[in-house]
Amino acid sequence: MSDGGMPPASEARSGGAMAAYTVFLLFAANILNYADRALLGIVVDPVKADLALTDTQISIVSGTAFVLFNLVVGIFIARWVDRGNRKRILLCGIALWSAATAATALAQGFWSLGLTRVLVGVGEATCFPVAMSMIADLFVPERRPRTISVFYSSTFIGIIAGSILAGVLAAHHGWRTMFAICGSAGFIAVAVMLVTMREPRRTSDGSIAIADANPGNMAQALGALLRLPGFKALSLGAALAAMGVSVLPVWAPAFLLRSHGVSLADVGALIGPAVGLGGISGSVLMGVMATWIARKRGGELHGLLVPVFALPIVAPLYALFLLSSSLSVALLSVGAINFLLASAMGPCIAVAVGVALPSMRAVASTLVLVASGVIGGAIAPLLVGALSDALAPSMGAESLRYALAPLAVSPLVASLFLWMSYRQVRGAMAAQPE
């Protein structure tokens, strides 16, 4: 079928072979997305030494600048996704972030490194809204928590792949060659998707649907979503849950290098599987559980109960990760942390796209991602880096351990906000006329 062609509506909603293949392609794109994001975290120390950067500057280029551009541009891309050809938007994004990843090999200082990371962030801003919009059109509401959670598990596969490749390639060929090689891989994905991906037909269904207006512009769309009962609490809960997910790939490798004496060649192979396997299994198993609860209780909203009860368990495990002197205990703890943190995103996005009209699904899911990215991906890593720099004169290499410690409370507050959202959305649904 030609680019932009659409299958019949019955096929689009069947969840059959074409739907599964489309999700597979989106899954593969997101692996590349997060693999490229993970690269810099593994080579923080050699990049920092070669370019004469501080921990705060590393936090800015790997966290704050990357995430802010990724998310600000992502809101406008999401609105474009709700109206344009999603396949073409995704292909342009992959090409941009792959080229920028390869160009990181040419960085000579803070500003040039920051520019490449900004361009990576802009390109990667296409992946999530395209995936959420397509999945919402390909699957009925009760199947979305599981499908979104399975898709989200690609995040952790990407972290594993990127971490291992970055450590091995950087140790043998240097960090510059590593970026050039990894960036080139994206163009293979572009070629495959160009030939085989199909644009799904846009559909409408009676999911939660407590939105009652179809806004005509970006400002109206954002305002309508933020006024929805439970949406702000949902976004804040997802954001606080994302703090650990975002901070660990940035700072856990450096923590193992400094506090546990792990070598550069080994750090990716150790932290990648620990973070990734925990996240993959958590996304899939918690997503299956959320879908089971959604079917049992009659709606995707009830899948939100899974992270409400799972997230508080993270706090003691996070303390164990930071305070244990055993490398094995630290790695087991971080795997369990990611297993539980991964419970949040699938149910949160399923509720976000469920409360929104079909014409606002990409924007709704992206707003949740924006909150997660600003609080979890931009602010949290920057605060950790700045606190580590401030503590370094008195604590030396151990400063990072104590800079990470305050994050132990974030999953507790996240659980509270998600419970508030659950109650508010449920109340709004009960108040709707039959």
C-alpha positions as CSV (number, residue, x, y, z in Angstrom):
1,M,0.0,0.0,0.0
2,S,1.3,3.5,-0.7
3,D,2.6,5.7,1.9
4,G,-0.3,7.3,3.8
5,G,-2.7,4.5,2.7
6,M,-5.0,3.2,5.4
7,P,-6.5,-0.3,6.0
8,P,-10.2,-0.7,6.4
9,A,-11.7,0.3,9.7
10,S,-12.4,-3.3,10.7
11,E,-8.8,-4.3,10.2
12,A,-7.6,-1.2,12.0
13,R,-9.5,-2.2,15.2
14,S,-9.0,-5.9,14.9
15,G,-5.7,-6.1,16.8
16,G,-4.6,-8.6,14.1
17,A,-1.4,-9.1,12.2
18,M,-1.1,-5.6,10.8
19,A,-1.7,-4.0,14.2
20,A,0.8,-6.3,15.8
21,Y,3.4,-5.5,13.1
22,T,2.8,-1.8,13.5
23,V,3.4,-2.1,17.2
24,F,6.5,-4.1,16.5
25,L,7.9,-1.3,14.3
26,L,7.0,1.3,17.0
27,F,8.7,-0.9,19.5
28,A,11.8,-1.1,17.5
29,A,11.8,2.7,16.9
30,N,11.6,3.2,20.7
31,I,14.5,0.9,21.3
32,L,16.6,3.1,19.1
33,N,15.2,6.1,20.8
34,Y,16.2,5.1,24.3
35,A,19.4,3.4,23.2
36,D,20.7,6.7,21.8
37,R,19.5,8.4,25.0
38,A,21.5,6.0,27.2
39,L,24.8,6.4,25.4
40,L,26.0,9.6,27.1
41,G,25.2,8.3,30.6
42,I,27.7,5.4,30.1
43,V,30.5,7.6,29.0
44,V,29.9,10.5,31.3
45,D,33.4,10.4,32.9
46,P,35.5,10.2,29.7
47,V,33.4,12.8,28.0
48,K,33.6,15.0,31.1
49,A,37.4,14.6,31.2
50,D,38.0,15.2,27.4
51,L,35.7,18.2,27.2
52,A,36.6,19.6,30.7
53,L,33.0,19.7,32.0
54,T,31.5,19.7,35.5
55,D,28.8,17.4,36.8
56,T,26.4,20.3,36.5
57,Q,27.2,20.9,32.9
58,I,26.8,17.1,32.2
59,S,23.4,17.3,33.9
60,I,22.4,20.2,31.6
61,V,23.4,18.5,28.3
62,S,22.2,15.0,29.3
63,G,19.1,16.0,31.2
64,T,17.9,19.5,31.3
65,A,18.6,20.9,27.8
66,F,17.8,17.5,26.2
67,V,14.5,17.0,28.0
68,L,13.3,20.6,27.8
69,F,13.7,20.8,24.0
70,N,12.4,17.3,23.6
71,L,9.2,18.1,25.5
72,V,8.6,21.7,24.4
73,V,8.9,20.7,20.8
74,G,7.1,17.5,21.6
75,I,3.9,19.3,22.5
76,F,3.7,21.0,19.0
77,I,4.7,17.7,17.3
78,A,1.9,15.9,19.2
79,R,-0.6,18.4,17.8
80,W,0.8,17.8,14.4
81,V,0.6,14.0,15.0
82,D,-3.1,14.4,15.8
83,R,-3.7,15.9,12.4
84,G,-0.9,14.8,10.1
85,N,0.6,11.6,8.6
86,R,2.1,9.9,11.6
87,K,4.3,7.6,9.6
88,R,6.1,10.4,7.8
89,I,6.5,12.4,11.0
90,L,8.1,9.4,12.7
91,L,10.5,8.8,9.8
92,C,11.7,12.4,9.9
93,G,12.2,12.2,13.6
94,I,14.3,9.0,13.4
95,A,16.5,10.4,10.7
96,L,17.1,13.6,12.7
97,W,18.0,12.0,16.0
98,S,20.2,9.4,14.3
99,A,22.2,12.1,12.5
100,A,22.5,14.1,15.7
101,T,23.7,11.1,17.6
102,A,26.4,10.4,15.0
103,A,27.4,14.1,15.1
104,T,28.0,13.9,18.9
105,A,31.3,12.4,17.9
106,L,32.4,15.8,16.7
107,A,31.7,17.7,19.9
108,Q,34.5,19.9,21.2
109,G,33.0,21.4,24.3
110,F,29.9,22.2,26.3
111,W,28.0,24.1,23.6
112,S,28.7,21.8,20.7
113,L,27.8,18.7,22.9
114,G,24.7,20.5,24.1
115,L,23.6,21.3,20.5
116,T,23.8,17.7,19.4
117,R,21.8,16.6,22.4
118,V,19.2,19.2,21.7
119,L,18.8,17.9,18.1
120,V,18.6,14.3,19.4
121,G,15.8,15.5,21.8
122,V,13.9,17.2,19.0
123,G,14.0,14.2,16.7
124,E,13.1,11.8,19.5
125,A,10.1,13.9,20.4
126,T,8.2,12.3,17.5
127,C,8.3,8.7,18.7
128,F,6.1,8.7,21.7
129,P,3.1,10.7,20.4
130,V,3.1,8.8,17.1
131,A,3.1,5.5,19.0
132,M,0.3,6.5,21.5
133,S,-1.9,7.8,18.7
134,M,-1.4,4.7,16.5
135,I,-2.0,2.3,19.4
136,A,-5.2,4.1,20.4
137,D,-6.5,3.6,16.9
138,L,-5.3,0.0,16.6
139,F,-6.7,-1.5,19.9
140,V,-9.9,-1.2,21.9
141,P,-9.7,0.5,25.3
142,E,-9.5,-2.6,27.4
143,R,-6.4,-3.8,25.6
144,R,-4.6,-0.5,25.7
145,P,-2.9,-0.8,29.2
146,R,-1.2,-4.1,28.2
147,T,-0.3,-2.9,24.7
148,I,1.1,0.4,25.9
149,S,3.0,-1.3,28.7
150,V,4.5,-3.8,26.2
151,F,5.5,-0.9,24.0
152,Y,6.9,0.9,27.0
153,S,9.1,-2.1,27.8
154,S,11.1,-1.2,24.7
155,T,12.4,1.8,26.7
156,F,14.3,-0.6,28.9
157,I,15.5,-2.8,26.1
158,G,16.9,0.3,24.5
159,I,18.6,1.2,27.8
160,I,20.2,-2.2,28.0
161,A,21.3,-2.2,24.3
162,G,22.6,1.3,24.5
163,S,24.4,0.8,27.8
164,I,26.1,-2.4,26.7
165,L,27.1,-1.1,23.3
166,A,28.3,2.2,24.7
167,G,30.5,0.6,27.3
168,V,32.0,-2.0,24.9
169,L,32.5,0.3,21.9
170,A,33.8,3.2,24.0
171,A,36.3,1.0,25.8
172,H,37.7,-0.4,22.6
173,H,37.3,2.4,20.1
174,G,36.7,5.6,22.2
175,W,33.5,7.5,22.9
176,R,33.6,9.5,19.7
177,T,33.6,6.4,17.4
178,M,30.9,4.8,19.6
179,F,28.5,7.7,18.9
180,A,29.2,7.6,15.2
181,I,28.5,3.9,15.0
182,C,25.3,4.0,17.1
183,G,23.9,7.0,15.2
184,S,24.3,5.3,11.9
185,A,22.0,2.4,12.9
186,G,18.9,4.6,12.8
187,F,18.9,4.9,9.0
188,I,18.4,1.2,8.6
189,A,15.2,1.5,10.6
190,V,14.1,4.5,8.4
191,A,14.5,2.3,5.3
192,V,12.5,-0.6,6.7
193,M,9.6,1.6,8.0
194,L,9.5,3.6,4.7
195,V,8.7,0.4,2.8
196,T,6.6,-1.7,5.3
197,M,4.8,0.6,7.7
198,R,1.1,1.6,7.1
199,E,-0.7,4.6,8.4
200,P,-3.7,3.3,10.6
201,R,-7.2,4.7,10.1
202,R,-8.1,7.2,12.9
203,T,-11.0,5.8,15.0
204,S,-13.4,7.0,17.7
205,D,-14.6,4.8,20.6
206,G,-16.5,5.2,23.8
207,S,-13.6,4.7,26.3
208,I,-13.6,7.0,29.3
209,A,-14.3,10.1,27.2
210,I,-15.0,12.7,29.8
211,A,-13.8,15.4,27.4
212,D,-16.8,17.3,25.9
213,A,-15.3,19.7,23.4
214,N,-13.2,19.5,20.3
215,P,-10.7,22.4,20.5
216,G,-9.5,24.1,17.4
217,N,-6.0,25.2,18.3
218,M,-3.1,24.3,20.6
219,A,-4.0,26.6,23.4
220,Q,-7.6,25.4,23.5
221,A,-6.4,21.8,23.4
222,L,-4.0,22.2,26.3
223,G,-6.6,24.1,28.3
224,A,-9.3,21.5,27.7
225,L,-7.0,18.7,28.8
226,L,-5.8,20.5,32.0
227,R,-9.4,21.1,33.0
228,L,-10.3,17.4,32.8
229,P,-10.9,15.9,36.3
230,G,-7.9,14.0,37.5
231,F,-5.6,14.9,34.6
232,K,-3.3,17.2,36.5
233,A,-3.0,14.7,39.4
234,L,-2.4,11.9,36.8
235,S,0.4,13.9,35.2
236,L,2.1,14.8,38.5
237,G,1.9,11.2,39.7
238,A,3.5,9.9,36.4
239,A,6.1,12.6,36.7
240,L,7.2,11.8,40.2
241,A,7.3,8.1,39.3
242,A,9.5,9.0,36.4
243,M,12.1,10.6,38.6
244,G,13.8,7.4,39.4
245,V,13.4,6.0,35.8
246,S,15.1,9.2,34.5
247,V,17.8,9.7,37.1
248,L,19.2,6.2,37.2
249,P,20.3,5.9,33.5
250,V,22.0,9.3,33.9
251,W,23.7,8.9,37.3
252,A,23.7,5.2,38.2
253,P,26.7,4.3,35.9
254,A,28.8,7.1,37.4
255,F,27.7,6.0,40.9
256,L,29.0,2.5,40.2
257,L,32.2,3.9,38.8
258,R,32.9,6.2,41.7
259,S,31.4,4.3,44.7
260,H,31.8,0.7,43.7
261,G,35.0,0.8,41.6
262,V,33.4,-0.7,38.5
263,S,35.5,-0.2,35.3
264,L,34.2,1.7,32.2
265,A,34.3,-1.5,30.1
266,D,32.0,-3.3,32.7
267,V,29.7,-0.6,33.9
268,G,27.3,-0.8,30.9
269,A,27.1,-4.6,31.0
270,L,26.2,-4.4,34.7
271,I,23.8,-1.5,35.0
272,G,22.1,-1.9,31.6
273,P,20.7,-5.4,32.3
274,A,19.9,-4.5,35.9
275,V,17.9,-1.4,34.9
276,G,16.6,-2.8,31.7
277,L,15.5,-6.3,32.7
278,G,13.7,-4.9,35.7
279,G,12.0,-2.4,33.6
280,I,11.0,-4.8,30.8
281,S,9.6,-7.4,33.2
282,G,7.8,-4.7,35.2
283,S,6.3,-3.1,32.1
284,V,5.0,-6.3,30.7
285,L,3.8,-8.1,33.9
286,M,2.4,-4.9,35.5
287,G,0.7,-4.1,32.1
288,V,-0.9,-7.6,32.0
289,M,-2.1,-7.1,35.6
290,A,-3.5,-3.6,34.8
291,T,-5.3,-5.0,31.8
292,W,-6.7,-7.9,33.8
293,I,-8.0,-5.4,36.5
294,A,-9.4,-3.2,33.7
295,R,-11.4,-6.0,32.2
296,K,-12.4,-7.4,35.6
297,R,-13.7,-4.0,36.9
298,G,-15.0,-2.7,33.5
299,G,-12.6,0.0,32.3
300,E,-9.0,1.1,31.8
301,L,-9.2,3.5,34.7
302,H,-8.9,0.7,37.2
303,G,-5.5,-0.3,35.9
304,L,-4.3,2.8,37.7
305,L,-4.6,0.8,41.0
306,V,-1.5,-1.2,40.0
307,P,1.0,1.7,40.4
308,V,-0.9,3.1,43.3
309,F,0.1,0.0,45.3
310,A,3.4,-0.8,43.7
311,L,5.2,2.5,43.9
312,P,5.4,2.8,47.7
313,I,7.6,-0.4,47.8
314,V,10.2,1.5,45.8
315,A,11.3,3.8,48.7
316,P,13.1,1.2,50.9
317,L,14.6,-0.5,47.8
318,Y,16.0,2.8,46.7
319,A,17.6,3.4,50.1
320,L,19.1,-0.1,49.9
321,F,20.6,0.6,46.4
322,L,22.3,3.7,47.7
323,L,23.5,2.6,51.1
324,S,24.6,-1.0,50.5
325,S,28.4,-1.5,50.2
326,S,27.7,-4.7,48.1
327,L,27.7,-4.3,44.3
328,S,25.4,-7.4,44.0
329,V,22.9,-6.0,46.4
330,A,23.0,-2.6,44.6
331,L,22.3,-4.2,41.2
332,L,19.5,-6.4,42.5
333,S,18.0,-3.4,44.2
334,V,18.1,-1.3,41.1
335,G,16.5,-4.1,39.1
336,A,13.6,-4.3,41.6
337,I,13.2,-0.5,41.6
338,N,12.8,-0.4,37.9
339,F,10.4,-3.4,38.0
340,L,8.1,-1.4,40.2
341,L,8.6,2.0,38.7
342,A,7.7,0.6,35.3
343,S,4.2,-0.1,36.6
344,A,3.2,3.6,36.2
345,M,3.5,4.6,32.6
346,G,1.3,2.2,30.8
347,P,-1.8,2.7,33.0
348,C,-1.2,6.5,33.2
349,I,-1.1,6.8,29.4
350,A,-4.0,4.5,28.9
351,V,-6.1,6.8,31.2
352,A,-4.8,9.9,29.5
353,V,-5.8,8.8,26.0
354,G,-9.0,7.4,27.4
355,V,-10.3,10.7,28.9
356,A,-9.3,12.7,25.8
357,L,-11.2,12.9,22.5
358,P,-9.6,11.1,19.5
359,S,-8.4,14.4,18.1
360,M,-6.4,15.1,21.3
361,R,-4.9,11.7,22.1
362,A,-1.4,12.5,21.0
363,V,-1.4,15.8,22.9
364,A,-2.9,14.1,26.0
365,S,-0.3,11.4,26.1
366,T,2.5,13.9,25.4
367,L,1.3,16.2,28.2
368,V,1.8,13.3,30.6
369,L,5.2,12.7,29.1
370,V,6.0,16.5,29.4
371,A,5.3,16.4,33.1
372,S,7.4,13.3,33.5
373,G,10.2,14.7,31.4
374,V,10.3,18.2,33.0
375,I,10.2,16.9,36.6
376,G,11.8,13.5,36.1
377,G,14.0,14.0,33.2
378,A,15.1,17.6,33.4
379,I,14.9,18.9,37.0
380,A,15.8,15.7,38.9
381,P,19.1,14.9,37.1
382,L,20.1,18.6,37.2
383,L,19.4,18.8,41.0
384,V,21.4,15.6,41.5
385,G,24.4,16.9,39.6
386,A,24.3,20.3,41.3
387,L,24.0,18.7,44.8
388,S,26.8,16.3,43.9
389,D,29.1,19.2,42.9
390,A,28.1,21.0,46.2
391,L,28.9,18.0,48.3
392,A,32.1,17.0,46.5
393,P,34.5,19.3,48.5
394,S,33.5,17.5,51.8
395,M,32.6,14.0,50.5
396,G,34.7,13.5,47.5
397,A,33.7,10.6,45.2
398,E,30.9,9.7,47.7
399,S,29.1,13.0,47.0
400,L,26.9,11.4,44.3
401,R,25.6,8.7,46.7
402,Y,24.2,11.3,49.0
403,A,23.0,13.6,46.2
404,L,20.8,10.7,45.0
405,A,19.3,10.0,48.4
406,P,16.5,12.5,48.5
407,L,14.8,10.8,45.5
408,A,13.7,8.0,47.8
409,V,10.6,9.9,48.8
410,S,9.3,10.5,45.2
411,P,7.5,7.2,44.6
412,L,5.5,7.7,47.8
413,V,4.2,11.1,46.7
414,A,3.6,9.7,43.2
415,S,1.3,7.0,44.6
416,L,-0.7,9.6,46.4
417,F,-1.2,11.7,43.3
418,L,-2.3,8.7,41.2
419,W,-4.8,7.7,43.9
420,M,-6.2,11.3,43.8
421,S,-6.5,11.0,40.0
422,Y,-8.2,7.7,40.2
423,R,-10.8,9.1,42.6
424,Q,-11.4,12.3,40.6
425,V,-11.8,10.5,37.2
426,R,-14.0,7.9,38.8
427,G,-16.2,10.6,40.3
428,A,-16.4,12.4,36.9
429,M,-17.5,9.2,35.2
430,A,-20.2,8.6,37.8
431,A,-21.5,12.1,37.4
432,Q,-22.0,11.6,33.6
433,P,-25.5,11.0,32.3
434,E,-26.1,7.5,31.0
